[in-house]
Amino acid sequence: MKKIIFCFVLLVFSPIRALGQDFIPGTEDIPLMEGLSIDENETVIFDSPDGQIMTVLAKTSQKSQDVKRFYKASLTALGWKEISPSTYQRGQDALSLTVSPQQDSTSVKFQITIPNN
């Protein structure tokens, strides 16, 4: 079963890599949705003896429901389990996704916690 899922992920996301898809800063496999613009001034990566915490803020002109739909599909295909509509877990790693509609854009906040093993 794991081989089937792995092959599916390769088939779905290999074209993304081939097209030069960007990823969330500090990650290797969480795609940056097309149209999202990272706010470098609001990106924080904090290392501690317990692990790493990354907070990344991005904005887009796309609708909040489109952002949520994209990340739900992408994250679950990459092995993240949806704990709640805005929280995902993969192994001991946790990801919180806050999508907030604004007047003329959508704000997206990623908070990723990676504990030391």
Secondary structure as GFF3:
##gff-version 3
##sequence-region A 1 117
A	DSSP	alpha_helix	2	18	.	.	.	ID=ss1
A	DSSP	beta_strand	37	38	.	.	.	ID=ss2
A	DSSP	three_ten_helix	40	42	.	.	.	ID=ss3
A	DSSP	beta_strand	44	48	.	.	.	ID=ss4
A	DSSP	beta_strand	51	60	.	.	.	ID=ss5
A	DSSP	alpha_helix	64	77	.	.	.	ID=ss6
A	DSSP	beta_strand	81	84	.	.	.	ID=ss7
A	DSSP	beta_strand	87	90	.	.	.	ID=ss8
A	DSSP	beta_strand	93	101	.	.	.	ID=ss9
A	DSSP	beta_strand	106	115	.	.	.	ID=ss10
###
